[in-house]
């Protein structure tokens, strides 16, 4: 299972996500979507952070998809 290290200076989110397997990455994305819905319902100002998670996760998924396409072609 993947781990999250909140000390972003030592372990940037991008590096942490690169170390996740595909299933773990998709689970992490699903969890961030769930948490975002909860924060929106509570009108919590931390919703901005979830948008960063989503951007980084989607970027990594696109990169992996491109790699698979290039490796298969």
C-alpha atoms as an extended CHARMM CRD file, in Angstrom:
* protein
*
        73  EXT
         1         1  UNK       CA              0.0000000000        0.0000000000        0.0000000000  PROA      1               0.0000000000
         2         2  UNK       CA              1.1920000000        3.5190000000       -0.7410000000  PROA      2               0.0000000000
         3         3  UNK       CA              2.1490000000        5.9790000000        1.9560000000  PROA      3               0.0000000000
         4         4  UNK       CA              1.7420000000        9.7350000000        2.1330000000  PROA      4               0.0000000000
         5         5  UNK       CA              4.5240000000       11.8050000000        3.6600000000  PROA      5               0.0000000000
         6         6  UNK       CA              3.1770000000       15.2210000000        4.6780000000  PROA      6               0.0000000000
         7         7  UNK       CA              6.6830000000       16.7880000000        4.7300000000  PROA      7               0.0000000000
         8         8  UNK       CA              6.5190000000       18.0520000000        1.1300000000  PROA      8               0.0000000000
         9         9  UNK       CA             10.0260000000       19.5180000000        1.2660000000  PROA      9               0.0000000000
        10        10  UNK       CA             11.5610000000       16.1010000000        1.8230000000  PROA      10              0.0000000000
        11        11  UNK       CA              9.1670000000       14.0180000000       -0.3060000000  PROA      11              0.0000000000
        12        12  UNK       CA              7.2940000000       16.0590000000       -2.9430000000  PROA      12              0.0000000000
        13        13  UNK       CA              3.8430000000       14.7930000000       -3.8670000000  PROA      13              0.0000000000
        14        14  UNK       CA              4.9760000000       14.1620000000       -7.4530000000  PROA      14              0.0000000000
        15        15  UNK       CA              7.7380000000       11.8010000000       -6.2550000000  PROA      15              0.0000000000
        16        16  UNK       CA              5.3960000000        9.9750000000       -3.8990000000  PROA      16              0.0000000000
        17        17  UNK       CA              2.8670000000        9.4020000000       -6.6750000000  PROA      17              0.0000000000
        18        18  UNK       CA              5.5160000000        8.0710000000       -9.0720000000  PROA      18              0.0000000000
        19        19  UNK       CA              6.2220000000        5.2860000000       -6.5720000000  PROA      19              0.0000000000
        20        20  UNK       CA              2.5970000000        4.0940000000       -6.4820000000  PROA      20              0.0000000000
        21        21  UNK       CA              1.4260000000        1.2070000000       -8.6030000000  PROA      21              0.0000000000
        22        22  UNK       CA             -1.4310000000        1.7840000000      -11.0400000000  PROA      22              0.0000000000
        23        23  UNK       CA             -4.0650000000        0.3220000000       -8.7060000000  PROA      23              0.0000000000
        24        24  UNK       CA             -2.7440000000        2.3190000000       -5.7570000000  PROA      24              0.0000000000
        25        25  UNK       CA             -2.7120000000        5.4900000000       -7.8380000000  PROA      25              0.0000000000
        26        26  UNK       CA             -6.3220000000        4.9680000000       -8.9070000000  PROA      26              0.0000000000
        27        27  UNK       CA             -7.3120000000        4.2300000000       -5.2940000000  PROA      27              0.0000000000
        28        28  UNK       CA             -5.5700000000        7.4300000000       -4.1780000000  PROA      28              0.0000000000
        29        29  UNK       CA             -7.4160000000        9.4050000000       -6.8610000000  PROA      29              0.0000000000
        30        30  UNK       CA            -10.7270000000        7.8910000000       -5.7590000000  PROA      30              0.0000000000
        31        31  UNK       CA             -9.9980000000        8.7720000000       -2.1270000000  PROA      31              0.0000000000
        32        32  UNK       CA             -9.1530000000       12.3830000000       -3.0160000000  PROA      32              0.0000000000
        33        33  UNK       CA            -12.4640000000       12.6600000000       -4.9210000000  PROA      33              0.0000000000
        34        34  UNK       CA            -14.3440000000       11.3440000000       -1.8870000000  PROA      34              0.0000000000
        35        35  UNK       CA            -12.5510000000       13.7180000000        0.4840000000  PROA      35              0.0000000000
        36        36  UNK       CA            -13.1510000000       16.6570000000       -1.8370000000  PROA      36              0.0000000000
        37        37  UNK       CA            -16.9030000000       15.9800000000       -1.8150000000  PROA      37              0.0000000000
        38        38  UNK       CA            -16.8660000000       15.8540000000        1.9850000000  PROA      38              0.0000000000
        39        39  UNK       CA            -14.9230000000       19.1250000000        2.2270000000  PROA      39              0.0000000000
        40        40  UNK       CA            -17.2510000000       20.8690000000       -0.2190000000  PROA      40              0.0000000000
        41        41  UNK       CA            -20.2700000000       19.7470000000        1.7940000000  PROA      41              0.0000000000
        42        42  UNK       CA            -18.6470000000       21.1440000000        4.9510000000  PROA      42              0.0000000000
        43        43  UNK       CA            -17.6370000000       24.3260000000        3.0970000000  PROA      43              0.0000000000
        44        44  UNK       CA            -14.0410000000       23.7520000000        4.1670000000  PROA      44              0.0000000000
        45        45  UNK       CA            -11.4090000000       26.0840000000        2.6330000000  PROA      45              0.0000000000
        46        46  UNK       CA             -8.9300000000       23.1740000000        2.2190000000  PROA      46              0.0000000000
        47        47  UNK       CA            -10.6390000000       22.1430000000       -1.0270000000  PROA      47              0.0000000000
        48        48  UNK       CA             -7.8450000000       23.9410000000       -2.9270000000  PROA      48              0.0000000000
        49        49  UNK       CA             -5.3890000000       21.2220000000       -1.8520000000  PROA      49              0.0000000000
        50        50  UNK       CA             -7.5130000000       18.4720000000       -3.3810000000  PROA      50              0.0000000000
        51        51  UNK       CA             -7.3050000000       20.2020000000       -6.7660000000  PROA      51              0.0000000000
        52        52  UNK       CA             -3.5040000000       19.9470000000       -6.5820000000  PROA      52              0.0000000000
        53        53  UNK       CA             -3.7530000000       16.2350000000       -5.7860000000  PROA      53              0.0000000000
        54        54  UNK       CA             -6.0660000000       15.7220000000       -8.7360000000  PROA      54              0.0000000000
        55        55  UNK       CA             -3.7720000000       17.6190000000      -11.1160000000  PROA      55              0.0000000000
        56        56  UNK       CA             -0.7020000000       15.6130000000      -10.0820000000  PROA      56              0.0000000000
        57        57  UNK       CA             -2.5290000000       12.2700000000      -10.1960000000  PROA      57              0.0000000000
        58        58  UNK       CA             -4.0270000000       12.9300000000      -13.6280000000  PROA      58              0.0000000000
        59        59  UNK       CA             -0.6690000000       14.1060000000      -14.9430000000  PROA      59              0.0000000000
        60        60  UNK       CA              0.9760000000       10.8690000000      -13.7730000000  PROA      60              0.0000000000
        61        61  UNK       CA             -1.8220000000        8.7640000000      -15.2800000000  PROA      61              0.0000000000
        62        62  UNK       CA             -1.4190000000       10.5320000000      -18.6320000000  PROA      62              0.0000000000
        63        63  UNK       CA              2.3540000000       10.0240000000      -18.5290000000  PROA      63              0.0000000000
        64        64  UNK       CA              1.9380000000        6.3060000000      -17.8170000000  PROA      64              0.0000000000
        65        65  UNK       CA             -0.6070000000        5.9880000000      -20.6180000000  PROA      65              0.0000000000
        66        66  UNK       CA              1.7730000000        7.6640000000      -23.0870000000  PROA      66              0.0000000000
        67        67  UNK       CA              4.6020000000        5.3590000000      -22.0130000000  PROA      67              0.0000000000
        68        68  UNK       CA              2.4260000000        2.2850000000      -22.5850000000  PROA      68              0.0000000000
        69        69  UNK       CA              1.4270000000        3.5650000000      -26.0190000000  PROA      69              0.0000000000
        70        70  UNK       CA              5.0340000000        4.2010000000      -27.0150000000  PROA      70              0.0000000000
        71        71  UNK       CA              6.1970000000        0.8410000000      -25.6610000000  PROA      71              0.0000000000
        72        72  UNK       CA              3.4220000000       -0.9930000000      -27.5020000000  PROA      72              0.0000000000
        73        73  UNK       CA              3.9600000000        0.7590000000      -30.8220000000  PROA      73              0.0000000000
